[in-house]
């Protein structure tokens, strides 16, 4: 492994020949992320992913044992500096600058530094280098890493500085980081106030309203004058969340070919239709063939407008043929999809959503809930879920935490994010089963993306 880290100082490190890459058994941290590279394919295989989660869990647990308690608590108390610096490099398009040629990079960084009190910009970049997100290759000189390359919009430096449409036609990861380190980061500071009942008069629950001093709900805030970029960024960020799942996980979450030809699939709260696009590309085309379905994406009118723009650019033929429509009402579809929708709501409101779908369903209708499923951090024999196909047992042996600890941090962080933003939450499998059953649905099967706690739960009406 030592040779993996020996790269020279350039934007991503010294370019490697194809033959040398084959000698690497893990991707170089100094090269850009490329899912098609041999090293990335090896790292993504199930055995490597399973080993990686054990390593991450063990490393996090060892740190809590061997680090001095005060230093451990100090790190935890000041971790807010990390998203603050991430927001800075995303907002100033530092990744695009560092991706450019050496001379251009130095010129643009010099311009930024001159506008930010000499070399002051080096300090937040150095913090990110300390966390292995950037690399300091010489005093006050920085380069990208495999991790930071995910923020690259692929657009020129001139374009990202002069056109705000930075997130269009991207993976959505930069938009997701922008969302997390702006609206969500600021809202997190008010978590205690949320639990102690401090809020604006008549404001909806959620610390977002305290942080931004507004009674307007989160999803309506982007419609206010001068704030439309927040709504556009949110829509693109939802594309970025596909990283929670294995690529195309929705295709194996359900036996789609068991449905009759021409069946209707409704993506409720589907945003701009990114999940539907995966399904439509797989099961669109000739309406007469097996596995050809009709798709409906339902969301708020302002989001539908963004979705139509995206589909006209990427799949206009599916809109023109009528196989994909937006915002139609439909009774008794074959399948409802709720991807990252229920976690936006407290139980009472989530139950309301599920009850409405149950009333609009036939006995043959199936519901797919796609959300993070929180594993418990305690050892327990959960006989309540013994009947459920695909339910996780203990994820790791002792002395590791049974939920893999540090390796499972993302869904637990998302749980807090949902609380501070919407008064919602991520749920355990026990909680999801109880919520579904109280609304007329029974969870029959759950499938997980490899190396993830993101689950697809197939529900039957009862």
C-alpha positions in Angstrom: 0.0 0.0 0.0 2.9 2.4 0.6 3.5 2.9 -3.1 -0.1 4.0 -3.5 0.6 7.2 -1.6 3.9 8.2 -3.3 2.7 10.8 -5.9 4.3 14.1 -6.8 2.8 17.5 -6.3 0.5 18.4 -9.1 -3.3 18.9 -9.3 -4.1 15.2 -8.7 -0.6 13.8 -8.4 1.6 12.2 -11.1 -0.5 10.6 -13.9 -0.2 6.8 -13.9 0.1 4.5 -16.8 -2.6 1.8 -17.2 0.0 -0.9 -16.3 1.0 0.8 -13.1 -2.7 1.2 -12.0 -3.1 -2.6 -12.1 -0.5 -2.9 -9.4 -2.7 -0.8 -7.0 -5.0 -2.8 -4.8 -6.8 0.4 -3.6 -7.4 3.8 -5.4 -4.7 6.5 -5.0 -5.9 9.3 -2.8 -4.1 11.7 -5.1 -5.9 10.8 -8.3 -9.4 11.9 -9.2 -12.3 9.6 -8.6 -13.2 7.6 -11.7 -15.7 4.8 -11.2 -14.5 3.1 -14.4 -10.9 2.8 -13.3 -9.6 -0.7 -12.3 -8.7 0.4 -8.8 -12.2 1.9 -8.2 -13.9 -1.2 -9.5 -11.8 -3.3 -7.1 -12.6 -1.0 -4.2 -16.3 -1.2 -5.0 -16.6 -5.0 -5.1 -18.7 -6.5 -2.2 -15.7 -8.1 -0.4 -13.7 -4.9 -0.4 -16.7 -2.8 0.7 -17.4 -5.2 3.6 -13.8 -5.1 4.7 -13.8 -1.3 4.4 -16.7 -0.9 6.8 -15.0 -3.1 9.4 -11.8 -1.0 9.1 -13.7 2.3 9.4 -15.7 1.0 12.4 -12.6 -0.3 14.1 -10.5 2.8 13.5 -13.3 5.1 14.9 -13.7 2.9 18.0 -9.9 2.7 18.6 -9.6 6.5 18.4 -12.3 6.8 21.2 -10.2 4.4 23.3 -6.6 5.7 22.8 -7.1 9.5 22.4 -7.2 11.5 25.5 -10.8 12.1 26.5 -10.5 15.9 26.5 -8.9 15.9 23.0 -11.5 13.5 21.7 -14.2 15.8 23.1 -12.4 18.9 21.7 -12.4 17.4 18.2 -16.1 16.5 18.5 -16.9 20.0 19.8 -15.2 21.8 17.0 -16.0 19.6 14.1 -18.3 22.3 12.9 -15.3 24.0 11.4 -15.1 21.2 8.7 -18.5 22.0 7.0 -17.7 25.7 7.3 -14.5 25.2 5.3 -16.3 22.8 2.9 -18.9 25.5 2.2 -16.1 28.0 1.5 -14.4 25.9 -1.2 -17.7 24.9 -2.8 -18.9 28.5 -2.8 -15.6 29.9 -4.2 -15.3 27.1 -6.7 -11.9 26.1 -5.4 -12.1 22.6 -6.7 -12.5 23.9 -10.3 -9.6 26.2 -9.8 -7.3 23.5 -8.5 -8.4 21.2 -11.3 -7.0 23.7 -13.9 -3.5 23.9 -15.2 -0.7 24.8 -12.7 0.0 28.4 -13.9 -3.8 29.2 -14.1 -4.3 27.6 -10.7 -1.7 29.8 -9.1 -3.0 33.0 -10.8 -6.6 32.4 -9.8 -5.7 31.4 -6.2 -3.5 34.5 -6.0 -6.5 36.7 -7.0 -8.7 35.0 -4.5 -6.1 35.4 -1.7 -5.6 39.1 -2.6 -9.3 39.5 -2.1 -9.2 37.6 1.2 -6.5 39.2 3.2 -3.3 37.9 1.7 -2.8 34.2 2.4 -5.8 33.9 4.7 -7.4 31.5 2.3 -4.6 29.0 3.0 -5.9 28.4 6.6 -9.3 26.8 5.8 -7.6 24.9 2.9 -5.0 23.6 5.4 -7.8 22.4 7.8 -9.3 20.4 4.9 -5.9 19.0 4.1 -5.6 17.9 7.7 -8.8 15.9 7.1 -7.4 14.5 3.8 -9.9 16.4 1.7 -7.2 18.5 0.0 -3.4 18.1 0.0 -0.8 20.8 0.9 2.0 20.2 -1.6 4.1 23.2 -0.6 3.7 26.1 1.7 0.3 27.7 1.0 -0.1 25.5 -2.2 -2.8 23.0 -2.4 -4.0 20.2 -4.7 -7.0 18.0 -5.0 -7.6 14.5 -3.7 -9.8 11.6 -4.8 -12.4 12.8 -2.3 -12.3 16.5 -3.3 -12.7 15.6 -7.0 -16.3 14.6 -6.3 -17.1 18.3 -5.9 -15.9 19.1 -9.5 -18.7 20.4 -11.6 -16.7 19.7 -14.8 -17.3 23.3 -15.9 -14.6 25.8 -16.6 -13.6 28.3 -14.0 -14.9 31.2 -16.0 -18.3 29.5 -16.3 -18.7 28.7 -12.7 -17.8 32.3 -11.7 -20.0 34.0 -14.3 -23.0 31.6 -14.4 -24.8 30.3 -11.3 -26.1 27.2 -13.2 -23.1 25.4 -11.7 -25.0 22.3 -10.8 -26.8 21.6 -14.1 -25.7 18.4 -15.8 -23.6 17.2 -12.9 -23.6 14.3 -10.4 -25.3 16.6 -7.9 -22.7 16.0 -5.3 -21.5 19.6 -5.2 -25.1 20.7 -4.8 -25.6 18.2 -2.0 -22.5 19.5 -0.2 -23.7 23.1 -0.8 -27.1 22.3 0.7 -25.6 20.5 3.8 -23.0 23.2 4.5 -25.4 26.1 4.1 -29.1 25.7 5.1 -28.6 22.5 7.0 -25.4 23.4 8.8 -26.8 26.7 10.0 -30.0 25.1 11.2 -28.1 22.5 13.2 -26.9 25.2 15.6 -30.4 25.4 16.9 -30.9 21.7 17.8 -31.2 22.4 21.5 -33.8 25.1 20.9 -35.8 22.6 18.8 -35.9 20.1 21.7 -36.7 22.7 24.3 -39.6 24.2 22.4 -38.1 27.6 21.5 -39.4 28.7 18.1 -40.9 31.7 16.2 -44.5 32.5 16.8 -46.7 30.6 14.3 -43.6 29.2 12.7 -43.6 25.6 11.5 -41.5 23.2 13.7 -37.9 22.8 12.6 -34.8 24.8 13.5 -34.5 26.0 9.9 -37.0 28.7 10.7 -35.0 29.8 13.7 -31.7 29.9 11.8 -33.1 31.9 9.0 -35.6 33.9 11.0 -38.5 33.1 8.8 -42.0 31.5 9.3 -41.8 30.1 5.7 -41.4 26.3 5.6 -38.2 24.9 4.1 -39.7 23.8 0.8 -41.4 27.2 0.3 -38.3 29.3 1.1 -36.8 28.8 -2.4 -39.8 30.5 -3.9 -39.1 33.8 -2.2 -37.5 36.6 -4.4 -33.8 36.2 -4.8 -33.7 32.7 -3.2 -34.6 30.5 -6.2 -31.1 29.2 -6.3 -31.8 27.3 -3.1 -34.6 25.4 -4.7 -32.6 24.6 -7.8 -29.7 23.5 -5.6 -32.0 21.3 -3.5 -33.4 19.6 -6.7 -29.9 18.9 -8.0 -28.7 17.7 -4.5 -31.3 15.0 -4.6 -29.6 13.6 -7.6 -26.4 13.6 -5.6 -28.0 11.4 -2.9 -28.0 8.5 -5.4 -24.5 7.8 -3.8 -26.4 6.4 -0.8 -27.4 3.5 -3.0 -25.7 1.1 -5.4 -26.0 2.3 -9.0 -29.5 1.4 -10.2 -30.5 -0.2 -6.9 -34.2 0.6 -7.7 -34.0 -1.9 -10.6 -33.4 -4.8 -8.2 -35.6 -3.5 -5.4 -38.7 -5.0 -6.9 -39.6 -7.7 -9.5 -40.7 -5.2 -12.2 -41.2 -7.8 -14.9 -43.9 -9.4 -12.8 -46.2 -6.4 -13.5 -48.6 -6.5 -16.4 -47.7 -4.7 -19.6 -48.7 -1.0 -19.5 -48.8 -0.8 -15.6 -48.6 2.6 -14.1 -45.8 3.5 -11.6 -46.2 6.7 -9.6 -43.1 8.4 -8.1 -44.7 10.4 -5.2 -42.6 13.4 -4.2 -40.3 12.4 -7.0 -38.5 15.8 -7.4 -37.3 16.2 -10.9 -37.8 12.5 -11.6 -34.2 11.1 -11.2 -35.5 7.8 -9.9 -38.2 7.5 -12.6 -35.5 8.3 -15.2 -33.6 5.1 -14.2 -36.8 3.0 -14.5 -38.0 4.7 -17.7 -34.8 4.1 -19.4 -34.9 0.4 -18.4 -38.6 -0.2 -19.0 -39.6 2.5 -21.6 -39.6 2.2 -25.3 -42.1 0.2 -27.3 -45.4 0.3 -25.4 -46.4 -3.1 -26.7 -43.5 -5.1 -25.3 -43.3 -6.8 -21.9 -41.9 -4.6 -19.2 -43.1 -1.4 -20.8 -44.8 0.8 -18.2 -46.3 4.3 -17.8 -44.7 6.6 -15.3 -46.0 9.6 -13.3 -43.8 11.9 -11.3 -45.7 13.9 -8.6 -44.3 16.9 -6.8 -45.0 20.6 -6.1 -45.7 22.6 -9.2 -42.5 24.7 -8.9 -40.4 21.4 -8.8 -42.4 20.0 -11.7 -41.2 22.9 -13.8 -37.6 22.1 -13.1 -38.3 18.4 -13.8 -39.8 19.1 -17.2 -36.7 21.1 -18.1 -34.5 18.2 -17.1 -36.5 15.6 -19.0 -36.7 17.8 -22.2 -32.9 18.0 -22.1 -32.2 14.3 -21.4 -35.2 12.1 -22.4 -37.6 14.2 -24.6 -38.9 11.2 -26.4 -40.4 9.7 -23.2 -42.3 13.0 -22.5 -43.5 13.3 -26.1 -44.7 9.7 -26.2 -46.7 10.2 -23.0 -44.9 7.3 -21.2 -43.7 9.8 -18.6 -46.0 12.6 -17.3 -45.8 15.0 -14.4 -48.3 15.7 -11.7 -51.2 13.5 -13.0 -53.6 12.1 -10.5 -53.9 8.3 -10.7 -56.1 5.8 -8.8 -55.0 2.2 -8.3 -51.5 2.3 -9.8 -49.4 -0.9 -9.9 -46.7 0.6 -7.8 -46.1 3.8 -5.7 -42.6 4.9 -4.9 -41.7 7.0 -1.9 -38.0 7.8 -2.2 -36.5 9.9 0.7 -40.0 11.4 1.4 -41.2 9.9 4.7 -38.0 11.1 6.5 -39.1 14.7 5.8 -42.1 14.3 8.1 -43.0 13.5 11.8 -45.0 10.3 12.3 -48.4 12.0 12.2 -47.7 13.6 8.8 -46.0 10.6 7.4 -49.0 8.4 8.4 -51.2 10.9 6.6 -49.2 10.4 3.4 -49.3 6.6 3.7 -53.1 6.6 4.4 -53.8 8.7 1.3 -51.8 6.3 -0.8 -53.6 3.3 0.8 -57.0 4.9 0.0 -55.9 5.3 -3.6 -54.6 1.7 -4.0 -56.1 -1.5 -5.1 -55.4 -4.9 -3.3 -52.7 -5.5 -6.0 -50.9 -2.2 -5.5 -47.4 -2.3 -4.1 -45.6 0.5 -2.3 -41.8 0.9 -2.3 -40.4 3.0 0.6 -36.8 4.0 -0.1 -35.1 5.5 3.0 -32.2 5.0 5.4 -33.0 2.3 7.9 -31.2 3.0 11.2 -29.6 0.0 12.8 -29.6 -0.2 16.6 -26.4 0.6 18.5 -27.2 -2.1 21.2 -27.1 -5.8 21.2 -30.6 -7.3 21.0 -32.4 -10.3 19.7 -35.2 -8.7 17.6 -37.9 -11.3 17.4 -40.3 -8.6 16.2 -38.6 -8.6 12.8 -37.8 -12.2 12.5 -40.5 -12.8 9.8 -39.3 -9.9 7.6 -37.4 -11.1 4.5 -34.1 -9.3 4.2 -34.0 -7.8 7.7 -30.5 -7.2 8.9 -29.2 -9.0 11.9 -26.2 -7.8 13.9 -23.8 -6.1 11.4 -20.6 -6.7 13.2 -19.1 -9.0 15.9 -18.0 -7.8 19.3 -16.1 -5.7 20.3 -17.3 -3.5 17.4 -20.6 -1.8 17.9 -23.4 -3.9 16.4 -24.3 -1.0 14.0 -20.7 -0.6 12.8 -20.3 2.7 14.7 -18.3 5.3 12.7 -18.9 3.3 9.5 -22.6 4.0 9.9 -22.4 7.7 10.7 -24.1 9.0 7.6 -27.7 7.8 8.3 -27.5 8.9 11.9 -26.3 12.4 10.9 -29.2 12.4 8.3 -31.6 11.6 11.2 -30.5 14.8 13.0 -30.6 16.8 9.7 -34.2 15.7 9.2 -35.2 16.8 12.7 -33.6 20.2 12.5 -35.0 20.9 9.0 -38.5 19.4 9.0 -39.1 18.0 12.5 -38.8 14.7 10.6 -36.5 11.7 11.2 -34.8 8.6 9.8 -36.4 5.5 11.3 -35.3 2.1 12.6 -36.8 -0.9 10.9 -39.1 -1.4 13.9 -40.4 2.1 13.5 -40.9 1.8 9.8 -42.9 -1.5 10.2 -45.1 0.1 12.9 -45.7 3.3 10.9 -46.6 1.3 7.8 -49.0 -1.0 9.6 -50.8 1.9 11.3 -51.5 3.2 7.8 -52.8 0.0 6.2 -49.5 -1.3 4.8 -47.4 -4.3 5.7 -43.7 -4.4 4.9 -43.0 -7.7 3.3 -39.4 -7.4 2.2 -36.4 -5.1 2.6 -33.3 -5.0 0.4 -30.2 -2.9 1.2 -27.7 -1.3 -1.2 -24.4 -3.0 -0.7 -22.3 -1.4 2.0 -25.1 0.9 2.9 -28.1 1.3 5.3 -30.2 2.7 2.5 -33.1 0.3 2.1 -35.9 -0.4 -0.3 -39.0 -1.7 1.6 -41.7 -3.4 -0.4 -45.1 -3.0 1.2 -48.4 -4.7 0.6 -51.9 -3.3 1.5 -53.7 -4.8 4.4 
